[in-house]
Amino acid sequence: MEPYLVLGVIGTCLLALIFTHFAADVVLLMGVLVLVSCGVLGAGEAIKGFANEGLVTVGLLYIVAQGVRDTGGIHALVRTLLNSEGGLWKTQLRMMSVVGAMSAFLNNTPVVATFLPAIREWASSRGVPPSKLLIPLSYSAILGGTCTIIGTSTNVVVNNMLIDHDIEGLKFFDLAWVGVPCVLVGIVYIIVVGRWLLPARGGTTEAFKNTKEYTVEMVIQQGCELINRSVAEAGLRSLAGLYLVEVYRGKSVIAPVTPELELLVGDRLVFTGIPESIADLRKYRGLVPADNPIFGLGGAHGERCFIEAVVSRENPLAGTTIRDGHFRNHYDAAVLAVSRYGERISKKVGDIVLKPSDTLLLEGHSSFVEIHRHSRDFLLLNLVKDSMAPKFDKAWIAWACVLAMVVLAASGLVTILHAAMLATAAMILTGCCHLDKVSKAIDYRVLLVLASALSFSYAIEKTGIGLQIANTFFAMPQMTPLMLLVLVYALTVLLTELITNMAAAVLVFSIISQFVESMGLNLVPFAVAIMVAASASFISPIGYQTNLMVYGPGGYRFMDFVRFGAPLSIIVAATALIIIPIVWPLHIAGS
């Protein structure tokens, strides 16, 4: 009875994931709850997945990636990459090569999140449809993750499941045998075919109307990365949601600002736009708000962020100018800009007379919102997302931590988990990743999906249902080991496109592992096929998180992924299925 119950619960969960909008973690957790309530799994077995070494490693890798992002370790590289000379295909090649390499060692979600706004700005400034670049961005991140054990969470977890079967797990770079060729054929396909199959379509952008606009001044300090670069080269010409109005140089005003204008130390750049886009200016090393009082604010530069605050009628400074009211001393925050009734006020900030309902763009300590949340001075307080300035001086430390983690794990001196723990500790102790960011860096929904899927795998092994399913569908007289490998790959791809890559990988491995071993075959090549197939999600925008991230900004339609991704999925599958049996023989040596 229990095997049929497990099969029914898994089938119901799969149908719910395919045909409803419930989150994968909720669906799978409810499935585990049913198995526990029916006595199939004990409470200890149900939570066993949370102690899985692979799952813990995935959580730590999120923190390592956050440390690199918080120090600006990626931002300067992105701008240099996109502002180089060359046409569309050269930009695609540079972008995909770097993104693929980075995704082999960092979680691909923050990599894509960092590249995404920069690519949209680059495309806008050159009149290139962002749709020509954003699918290649996602696909290269996906392919890059197939090159190392830590490239994706599925690689880590499936490798750990191999070890649980008393099989020596893959070494750090073993997957490169199949991953690197897949990256190369993928890049060639995208560059050659992309000009015809990638749509020329604008993305969804935030319009200026009906949004709060601010005017803010930024000053170029000594050592700024923008010095002696033209406005166009610096990527400031057509920023998304932001416009460079004029440049103050000494006592002269340069307006309108031409793309050829060379930027110098001390230039004061006047931008107008929405707060989220103004916050992006902090990603440029040495470009800081021009309001001098900011430099006297409490808290380290990397702990300050942008805050939107609506002035109430009871604010003691209402009716006075910002300068005369000593706003900075009163609230330990500097006013960068003021919006009144949704329109920007262009006079100097210090001369603006505050009025009730004015919306202020402030720079202050990240605790400002909590301190003043219940104050009568403000009606509404809101932290501007991702507005903390990167800790540029620690970027080299963050990259050193990543390099040390890779070297230690690749050398075999320590386990991958141990290397990730050391890198995480180094990130926190050196201040690359602030303690406040640690919990926010981890995608708990991903971990819940993994833990739930692992609980299902324990139920499958405990009841023997996996062996029964495999015998039913795979144990045909004419079935050869190579045919079985192809079927396992195809099944993983199908489930990945329909549900999630993590759940697909764990479930398929659980179903076929006992069957493969009972046939006297080597389980390793089948595990590798599952790792690659679970990442090779090109046909659907919902099968992989990075596809979903570029879906709206690229202005794509569902069929764009089908039309462009299906041939790539076939090419990658053919490449992987040719290489895997050569590197990892299907039969166990001596059998």
C-alpha positions in Angstrom: 0.0 0.0 0.0 2.8 2.4 0.9 4.4 2.4 -2.5 1.1 3.4 -4.2 0.6 6.1 -1.6 4.1 7.6 -2.4 3.4 7.3 -6.1 0.1 9.1 -5.7 1.5 11.9 -3.6 4.4 12.5 -6.0 2.0 12.4 -9.0 -0.3 14.9 -7.3 2.6 17.2 -6.5 3.8 17.1 -10.1 0.3 17.9 -11.4 0.0 20.8 -8.9 3.4 22.2 -10.0 2.5 22.0 -13.7 -1.1 23.2 -13.6 -1.4 25.5 -10.6 0.4 28.7 -9.5 1.3 27.4 -6.1 5.0 27.8 -5.2 7.2 24.7 -5.5 8.3 24.8 -1.9 4.7 24.9 -0.6 3.5 22.0 -2.9 6.4 19.8 -2.0 6.3 20.6 1.7 2.6 19.7 1.7 3.4 16.4 0.0 6.0 15.6 2.7 3.4 16.4 5.3 1.0 13.9 3.8 3.7 11.2 3.8 4.5 11.9 7.5 0.8 11.9 8.5 0.3 8.6 6.8 3.3 7.0 8.5 5.4 6.5 5.4 8.1 8.8 6.8 9.0 9.3 10.4 9.5 12.9 11.6 13.2 12.4 11.7 13.2 11.1 8.1 11.1 14.0 6.9 13.6 16.6 8.2 16.7 14.6 7.3 17.0 16.5 4.1 17.7 19.7 6.0 20.9 18.2 7.4 22.0 17.1 3.9 25.6 18.1 3.2 24.8 19.2 -0.3 21.9 21.4 0.9 24.1 23.1 3.5 26.8 23.7 0.9 24.2 25.4 -1.4 23.2 27.8 1.4 26.8 28.7 2.0 27.5 29.4 -1.7 24.6 31.9 -1.7 26.5 33.9 1.0 29.8 33.7 -0.9 28.1 35.1 -4.0 26.5 37.9 -1.9 30.0 38.8 -0.6 31.3 39.3 -4.2 28.2 41.3 -5.1 28.3 43.6 -2.0 31.9 44.5 -2.7 31.2 45.6 -6.3 33.4 42.7 -7.4 31.2 42.2 -10.5 30.0 45.8 -11.4 33.3 47.3 -12.8 33.8 44.1 -14.8 30.3 44.4 -16.3 30.8 48.0 -17.4 34.2 47.3 -18.9 32.9 44.3 -20.7 29.9 46.1 -22.2 31.6 49.4 -23.0 34.3 47.9 -25.1 34.2 48.5 -28.8 32.6 46.1 -31.2 29.3 45.1 -32.7 26.5 43.0 -31.3 28.1 39.6 -31.9 31.4 40.7 -30.2 29.4 42.0 -27.2 27.5 38.7 -27.0 30.8 36.7 -27.2 32.4 38.8 -24.4 29.3 38.7 -22.2 28.7 35.0 -22.6 32.3 34.1 -22.0 32.6 36.0 -18.8 29.1 35.1 -17.5 29.7 31.4 -18.3 33.1 31.5 -16.4 31.6 33.3 -13.4 28.6 31.0 -13.2 30.9 28.0 -12.9 32.0 29.3 -9.4 29.2 31.6 -8.3 25.4 31.1 -8.0 24.1 32.2 -11.4 21.1 34.2 -10.0 23.2 37.1 -8.6 25.4 37.0 -11.7 22.4 37.5 -14.0 20.9 40.1 -11.6 24.1 42.2 -11.8 24.4 42.0 -15.5 20.8 42.6 -16.3 20.4 46.4 -15.7 23.8 47.1 -17.3 22.9 45.2 -20.4 19.6 47.0 -20.7 21.4 50.4 -20.4 24.1 49.4 -23.0 21.4 48.2 -25.4 19.4 51.4 -24.9 22.4 53.7 -25.5 23.2 52.0 -28.8 19.7 51.4 -30.1 20.1 47.6 -29.8 17.0 45.6 -28.8 17.7 44.1 -25.3 16.0 40.9 -26.5 19.2 40.2 -28.6 21.2 40.0 -25.4 19.1 38.9 -22.5 18.3 35.3 -23.5 22.1 34.8 -24.3 22.7 36.2 -20.8 20.5 33.6 -19.2 21.6 30.7 -21.4 25.3 31.4 -20.8 24.8 31.4 -17.0 22.9 28.1 -17.3 25.7 26.5 -19.4 28.5 27.9 -17.2 26.9 26.1 -14.2 27.5 22.7 -15.8 31.3 23.1 -15.6 32.0 22.5 -11.9 30.4 20.7 -9.0 29.5 24.1 -7.3 28.2 25.6 -10.6 24.5 24.8 -9.7 22.7 23.6 -6.6 21.6 20.5 -8.4 25.2 19.5 -9.1 26.1 19.8 -5.4 23.0 17.8 -4.2 23.2 15.0 -6.8 26.9 14.6 -6.2 26.1 14.2 -2.5 23.5 11.6 -3.3 26.2 9.7 -5.2 28.3 9.7 -2.1 25.3 8.5 -0.1 25.3 5.4 -2.4 28.9 4.6 -1.3 30.3 5.9 -4.6 33.2 8.2 -4.8 31.7 11.6 -5.7 32.9 13.7 -8.6 35.9 16.0 -8.1 35.6 19.7 -8.4 36.4 20.0 -12.2 35.3 16.6 -13.4 32.1 18.1 -14.9 34.3 20.3 -17.1 34.8 17.4 -19.4 31.2 17.7 -20.5 30.4 21.3 -19.3 33.1 23.1 -21.3 32.1 21.6 -24.7 28.5 22.4 -23.9 29.4 26.0 -23.2 31.4 26.2 -26.5 28.7 24.7 -28.7 26.1 26.9 -26.9 28.0 30.1 -27.5 28.6 29.2 -31.2 24.9 28.4 -31.7 23.7 31.7 -30.0 26.1 33.9 -32.0 25.4 32.2 -35.4 21.7 31.6 -35.1 20.8 34.4 -32.7 20.7 37.1 -35.5 17.8 35.3 -37.1 15.9 33.5 -34.2 16.3 36.1 -31.4 13.5 38.6 -31.6 14.2 42.3 -32.1 11.9 43.6 -29.4 12.0 46.2 -26.7 11.6 45.2 -23.0 9.2 46.4 -20.4 10.5 49.6 -18.9 9.3 51.8 -16.2 7.8 55.0 -17.6 8.6 58.3 -16.0 5.0 59.3 -15.8 3.2 58.5 -12.6 6.4 57.9 -10.7 8.4 60.1 -8.3 11.2 61.9 -10.0 14.2 63.4 -8.2 17.1 65.6 -9.3 20.4 64.6 -7.6 24.0 65.8 -7.9 26.9 63.4 -7.9 30.6 64.4 -7.8 33.5 62.6 -9.4 36.2 62.0 -6.7 39.9 61.4 -7.2 40.4 57.7 -8.3 36.9 57.4 -9.8 36.6 54.9 -12.6 34.9 57.5 -14.8 37.8 59.9 -15.0 39.0 60.7 -18.6 36.2 58.6 -20.1 33.5 60.0 -22.3 29.9 60.0 -21.1 29.1 57.3 -23.7 32.1 55.2 -22.7 31.1 55.5 -19.0 27.6 54.2 -19.8 25.9 57.4 -18.5 24.3 58.4 -21.8 21.0 56.4 -21.6 20.6 54.9 -18.2 17.3 53.1 -17.6 15.0 55.4 -15.6 17.7 58.1 -15.3 18.9 61.1 -17.4 22.1 63.1 -17.2 20.8 66.7 -17.4 24.0 68.8 -17.0 27.5 68.8 -15.8 29.0 71.5 -13.5 32.7 72.1 -14.1 34.1 74.8 -12.0 31.9 77.9 -12.5 30.6 76.7 -15.9 27.6 74.6 -16.7 27.7 72.1 -19.6 24.2 71.4 -21.0 23.0 69.6 -23.0 25.5 66.8 -22.2 27.0 65.3 -25.4 28.1 61.6 -25.5 31.6 62.8 -26.4 32.1 64.9 -23.2 35.2 63.7 -21.3 34.6 63.5 -17.5 37.2 65.0 -15.1 37.9 65.0 -11.4 35.6 67.4 -9.5 32.8 67.3 -12.2 29.3 67.6 -10.6 26.9 65.5 -12.6 23.2 66.4 -12.3 20.8 63.4 -12.9 17.1 63.3 -12.9 15.1 60.0 -12.4 13.5 57.5 -10.2 15.1 56.4 -6.9 15.9 52.8 -7.9 17.9 54.1 -10.9 19.6 56.8 -8.8 20.7 54.0 -6.4 22.5 52.3 -9.3 24.9 55.3 -9.5 26.4 54.1 -6.3 27.8 51.1 -8.2 30.4 53.4 -9.8 33.6 53.6 -7.7 34.4 57.2 -6.7 31.0 58.6 -7.8 29.4 60.0 -4.7 26.5 62.3 -3.8 27.7 65.9 -4.0 26.0 67.1 -0.8 29.0 67.7 1.4 27.2 67.0 4.7 26.9 63.4 3.7 30.6 62.9 4.5 29.9 63.7 8.2 27.1 61.1 8.5 27.4 58.3 11.1 28.0 54.7 10.0 30.4 53.3 7.5 29.9 54.2 3.9 28.9 50.6 3.1 26.2 50.7 5.8 24.4 53.7 4.4 21.6 53.4 1.9 18.9 55.5 0.2 15.6 56.0 2.0 12.3 57.6 0.8 10.5 59.5 3.5 7.2 61.5 3.3 7.2 64.6 5.5 4.2 64.8 7.9 2.4 67.9 9.1 3.9 67.4 12.5 7.5 67.5 11.3 9.2 70.3 13.2 11.2 71.2 10.1 8.2 71.8 7.9 8.1 75.4 6.7 11.9 75.9 7.0 14.6 75.3 4.4 16.6 72.1 4.7 19.8 74.1 5.4 18.3 76.3 8.1 16.5 73.4 9.7 19.8 71.5 10.1 18.2 68.4 8.7 21.4 66.4 8.8 22.1 67.1 12.5 18.5 66.5 13.4 18.0 63.1 11.8 21.6 62.0 11.0 20.6 61.7 7.4 21.3 63.9 4.3 18.6 65.0 1.9 19.7 64.2 -1.7 16.6 65.3 -3.5 13.0 66.3 -3.0 9.9 65.3 -5.0 6.7 67.4 -4.6 3.4 65.9 -6.0 5.4 63.5 -8.1 7.5 66.2 -9.8 11.1 67.0 -9.2 12.3 70.2 -7.6 15.4 71.4 -9.4 16.7 74.2 -7.0 19.6 73.4 -4.7 18.6 71.0 -2.0 19.6 73.2 0.9 17.4 76.1 -0.4 14.2 74.0 -0.6 11.5 74.8 1.9 10.0 71.6 3.3 6.3 71.2 3.0 4.0 68.4 4.3 3.6 65.5 1.9 7.0 66.2 0.3 8.8 63.0 -0.6 12.5 63.1 0.4 15.3 60.9 -1.0 17.7 60.5 1.9 21.0 58.9 2.5 21.4 57.5 6.0 22.2 54.5 8.1 20.4 51.3 7.2 18.7 51.4 10.6 17.0 54.8 9.8 13.7 53.2 8.9 13.5 51.2 12.1 14.4 54.1 14.3 11.9 56.5 12.8 9.2 54.0 11.8 6.8 55.1 14.6 7.9 58.8 14.6 5.2 61.4 13.8 7.8 63.3 11.7 7.3 61.1 8.7 4.1 59.5 7.2 5.9 56.8 5.2 9.4 55.4 5.2 10.8 53.0 2.6 14.2 51.6 1.9 15.2 51.9 -1.7 16.1 48.4 -2.9 19.7 47.6 -3.4 20.9 51.1 -2.6 23.9 50.4 -0.3 27.2 51.4 -1.8 29.5 48.5 -2.6 32.6 48.1 -0.5 34.9 48.6 -3.4 38.1 48.5 -1.3 37.2 44.9 -0.3 36.5 43.6 -3.8 39.9 41.9 -4.0 39.4 40.2 -0.7 36.1 38.8 -1.9 37.6 37.4 -5.1 40.5 36.0 -3.0 38.0 34.1 -0.9 36.4 32.7 -4.0 39.8 31.7 -5.4 40.9 30.1 -2.2 37.6 28.1 -2.0 38.0 26.8 -5.5 41.7 25.9 -5.0 41.0 24.1 -1.7 38.0 22.2 -3.1 39.7 21.3 -6.4 42.9 20.1 -4.7 41.0 17.7 -2.5 42.6 19.0 0.7 39.1 19.7 2.1 35.6 18.8 1.1 33.5 21.2 -0.9 31.4 21.9 2.2 34.5 22.7 4.3 35.8 25.0 1.6 32.5 26.8 1.3 32.4 27.1 5.1 35.9 28.7 5.2 35.0 31.1 2.3 31.8 32.1 4.1 33.5 32.7 7.4 36.2 34.8 5.6 33.6 36.8 3.8 31.9 37.7 7.1 35.0 38.2 9.2 36.6 40.6 6.6 33.3 42.5 6.2 32.8 41.6 2.6 29.3 40.4 3.5 27.7 42.2 6.4 25.9 40.0 9.0 22.7 41.8 8.3 22.9 40.5 4.7 23.7 36.9 5.5 20.1 35.8 6.1 18.8 37.8 3.1 21.5 36.3 0.8 20.1 32.8 1.1 17.2 31.8 -1.0 15.3 29.7 1.5 12.6 28.7 -1.0 15.3 26.9 -3.0 16.5 25.1 0.1 13.0 24.1 1.1 12.5 22.7 -2.4 15.7 20.7 -2.1 15.0 19.5 1.4 11.4 18.4 0.4 12.7 16.7 -2.7 15.2 14.8 -0.6 12.5 13.7 1.7 10.6 12.3 -1.3 13.8 10.5 -2.4 14.0 8.8 1.1 10.4 7.7 0.7 11.1 6.3 -2.8 14.1 4.3 -1.6 12.4 3.2 1.6 9.3 1.8 -0.2 11.2 0.5 -3.2 8.8 2.3 -5.5 11.8 3.7 -7.6 12.8 0.2 -8.6 9.3 -0.7 -9.5 8.8 2.4 -11.7 12.2 1.8 -13.4 11.4 -1.8 -14.0 8.0 -0.8 -15.5 9.3 1.9 -17.9 12.9 1.0 -18.5 13.3 -2.7 -18.3 12.5 -3.6 -21.9 14.4 -6.5 -23.5 15.9 -4.3 -26.2 17.0 -1.6 -23.7 20.7 -0.9 -23.9 22.7 1.1 -21.3 23.1 3.9 -23.9 19.3 4.0 -24.5 18.7 4.1 -20.8 21.1 7.0 -20.5 19.2 8.9 -23.2 15.9 8.2 -21.6 17.2 9.4 -18.2 18.4 12.6 -19.8 15.2 13.2 -21.6 13.0 12.5 -18.5 15.1 15.0 -16.5 14.8 17.7 -19.2 11.0 17.2 -19.4 10.5 17.4 -15.6 12.9 20.4 -15.4 10.8 22.3 -17.9 7.5 21.4 -16.2 8.5 21.8 -12.5 11.8 22.9 -11.1 15.3 21.7 -11.9 16.1 20.8 -8.3 13.1 18.6 -7.7 13.5 17.0 -11.2 17.1 16.1 -10.5 16.4 14.6 -7.1 13.3 12.6 -8.1 14.9 11.2 -11.3 18.0 10.1 -9.4 15.9 8.5 -6.7 13.9 6.6 -9.3 16.7 5.3 -11.4 19.6 4.8 -8.9 18.6 1.4 -7.6 17.6 0.1 -11.0 20.9 1.2 -12.6 22.9 -0.5 -9.8 20.7 -3.7 -10.1 21.7 -3.9 -13.7 25.4 -3.8 -12.8 25.9 -0.4 -14.5 28.0 2.5 -13.3 25.8 5.1 -11.6 28.2 8.0 -12.2 27.4 8.7 -15.9 23.7 8.7 -15.1 24.2 11.2 -12.3 26.2 13.4 -14.7 23.5 13.2 -17.3 21.0 14.3 -14.6 23.2 17.2 -13.6 23.5 18.5 -17.1 19.9 17.9 -18.1 18.6 19.6 -15.0 20.5 22.7 -15.9 19.8 22.6 -19.6 16.5 24.4 -19.3 16.2 26.4 -22.5 12.7 25.7 -23.9 10.6 27.4 -21.2 10.9 30.7 -19.4 9.5 29.1 -16.2 11.8 26.1 -16.1 14.8 28.0 -14.7 15.0 31.1 -12.5 17.4 33.1 -14.8 15.0 32.5 -17.8 12.2 34.0 -15.7 14.4 37.0 -14.7 15.0 38.0 -18.3 11.5 37.2 -19.6 9.9 40.6 -18.8 12.9 42.9 -19.3 13.6 41.3 -22.7 10.0 41.7 -23.9 10.0 38.0 -24.7 7.0 35.8 -25.5 6.8 32.2 -24.4 7.3 30.9 -28.0 10.6 32.9 -28.2 12.1 30.4 -25.8 10.6 27.5 -27.6 11.8 28.6 -31.0 15.3 29.6 -29.9 15.8 27.2 -27.0 14.6 23.9 -28.4 17.4 23.5 -31.0 19.9 24.5 -28.4 18.5 21.9 -26.0 18.9 19.2 -28.7 22.5 20.3 -29.5 23.5 20.4 -25.8 21.9 17.0 -25.2 23.7 15.5 -28.2 27.0 16.9 -27.0 26.6 15.7 -23.5 25.3 12.2 -24.5 28.3 11.7 -26.8 30.9 12.8 -24.2 29.5 11.3 -21.0 29.9 7.5 -21.9 33.4 8.2 -23.2 34.6 9.9 -19.9 32.5 7.8 -17.6 32.0 4.2 -19.0 28.5 2.9 -18.5 29.6 -0.5 -17.3 31.5 -0.9 -14.0 35.1 -1.9 -14.7 35.5 -5.7 -14.4 31.7 -6.4 -14.6 
